[in-house]
């Protein structure tokens, strides 16, 4: 395992490494080395124009504070949320340098298509409210041509209730991910989670397999066919999307 200590030991004296627990140490140590290296390369830089862009520089800090306070006062900037890689176990954002592996991996945006189950069968028959299979797609603009829905016969699925009362059928992994997401209300700017409680999964029916879902008649929104059906597909990965696929 490559640790930060090993990286620093290649650049600084090992006895000096403990001092890097202080953020300002990084700020004072590396910039002069960067400048000397650029000078050695022969780069023409007017160093009189260089400045630090953190609160260490009170002049720059005052400018940024004025800028954002002015924008906020005129309702041109608001607090909000954006997609990040998130650690459910640690309950915090997991940035690139926080990970032992997977650096540079970012969020992958999917669109969930709600395929309403026209006729609830088996264990889904007792579910109160509308039930939808929820395939994830990277190409929502092609959904007008849906011909069927795919599930993995031996895949493990669940029926999960989301905000508003609808029940979505997907993998547990997808349900956990969805529970840690939401949308920002366009008028109020309020963050609204996809589930009744942010981070909480509301399992209605568990222990479903793809075999329980095969043959279900579905209503695909705005599709050409009035009814499409659930079919088996053996190449589905339960670690991608929702474990439910759609075909066009």
N, C-alpha and C positions, 0 to 999 in steps of 0.2 A: 504494500500500500504506500503510495506517495503522499506524504504529509507536508503541511506548510513548512515545518521545521526543516525537512530535507531540501525543499526548494530554496529556502533562505540561506541554508548552509553553503550553497553554491555561489552566493552573491555577497554575503557579509561574514564578518568574523563570528564564529559560533558563540563567543562570549557576549556578543552584542545582541543576539537573537531575542533573549527575554525582554529586551526593551521595546520590542515591536508589539507587545500587548497594548501599548498606547497608540491610538490612531495617529496622533500628531507626529510620532516617530517616523511613520511612513512618509508623511508629508514633507518632513525636513530632510530625510535621508536620500530618497531616490531622485527628486527633481534636479539637484546639482549634478548627479551622475548622468542623467539624461541630457542635460545641457552640454556637459563636457564631451559626451559621445557625439552629439550633433556637431559641435565645433570641430571635432576630430575628423568628421566626415566632410567638412568644408561647407556645411549648410549655412547659407546667409540668412541670419535671423537678427532682427532688431530686438534684442532682449529687453530694451527699455519699455517695450509694450507688453511684456509678460506680466501676468498677475494670477493670483490664486482665486479660484471660483468657489470658495467655501466661506463659512462664517469666520474663519481665521482672518480673512481680509474684511475689516469692518466697512470699508467703502463699497465693495461689491455686495456685501451682505445687505447693506442699507438700500442699495439700488434694487435688489431682488425683492426685498420686503415691500418697498414702495410700489414696485410693479404689480405684484400679486394682490396687495391690498387695494390698489386702484382698480384692478380688473374685477375683484370680488365686489367692491362697492358698486360697480356698474353692472353687476349680474352677468359678467362675461366669463366667469370661471366658477366652478362648483366642485365640491368634493364628490368623488365617485369611486367606482371599482373597475378593475380591468382583469382580464384573464391572466392567471399565473399558475405555474406548477406549485401545487400545494401538498403538504405532508399532512395526511389525516391523523397519523399517529402523534406527530408533534404539534398539531393544531397551529401551523404557521406556514407562511410561504417558504418554499425550498428553492433558493436561488442557485445559479450555476455552481458557485464555489462552495455551496453548502453540501454538495452531493459527492459521495464516494465514487459514483459512476453516473453516466448519463448527462455529462456537461454538454451544453448547447441544445439540449432537447427542450422544445417549447410546447405550449398548449396547441392542440390540434382542434380546430373548429369543425364541428359536425352540425348538421341540421337534422332534427328528429321529425319524422313523418308519422302522424297519428293515423293509423289504419284501424278504423272502428270495427269491432267484431260484430257482425250482423246477427249472429246466432250463437249465444254463449252456451258452451257445452261442458260436460264433465264437471270438474272442480270450479270452473269459471262461472257456471250457471248460478251459483249462489252469491256471486259478487254483486253488491249494491252499487248501482250507477253504471256508467258507460265504461267499457273495457276496450283498450286499444293495444295493438301490437305497435312497437315503436322502433322501426328500423332507423339507423343512422346513415346519412349519405353525405358525400362531399359534393354532389351535383344535384341540388334541389330543383334546378331549372329543368331537369329531365323527367321529373316525377309525373308529368301529365301522361306519359306513355307507360305507366306501370302495368305489368301483365300478371305479376304474382308476388308473393312474399316468401322469403326463405328463412328456415330455422335449421339448427343443427339437431338431428334426432336425439343424440345422446347428450346434448348440452343441457345445463341446469339453468332454469329460468325462475322468475318470480313475478308476481303481480303486485305492483307498488302504487299506493295512492299518492297523488301529488296535489299541490295547492289547487283548489277549485273543485276537488272531489273526483276527478277522473282517475282511472286506474290504468297504468302502463305496464305492459309485459316486456321485460328485458332481463339482462343478466344482473346478478347482484353487484358486480363491479361497476356497471353502468349506473345502477341506482344510487350507489354511494357517491359516485362522481356528480350525478345530477343533484343530489341533496346538498352538495357543497357549492352550488351555483345558483344564479338568479338573474333577474333583469332589472334595469333601472327604469322606473316609471317616467315616461317622456314629459309629463306635465309637472309632477311634483319633485322629480329627481330622487325619489325614495327608492332604496334598494329592496326588491321584493324577491325572496327566495322561492325556488321552484316547489319546495315542500312546505308543509304547515310550520315546521320549525327547521331553521337552517342547520344542516348537518345531520338531521334525524331522518332515518329511513322508515317509512310506514309500510311494512310488508303485510299485504292482505291475504295472499295465497302463496305459500312457499313450496319448494320441492317439485316444481313443475319440470318436465323435460320437453324436449322438442317433439317427442311422440304425442304428448298431450295437446299439442298445438297444430299438428298436421291436419290439413283439410278444412280448417276454419274459414268460413266465408268472411271476407273483409271489404270494407268500403274505403277505397283510396280517394283522398280529396282531389277533386278537379281532374281525375283521371278519365280516360276514354271509356274504359270498361266500368260498368256499374258495380260489378263484383269481381274481386280477385281472390285467389285462394292461397293458403299456406302450403308450401312444398318443401321437401327435404333438400339440403345442400351439405355435403360432407366436408367441404373445405372452409366452412365458417370458423373463424377464430373467436373464441369467447373472450379473448383479451383485447379485442378491438371493437370500437363502437359499442353497440348494445347487445351483440350476439344475434341480432335480427337483421336480415338483409332484405333488400327489395330489388326487383328486376324490371328493366324497361326494354 
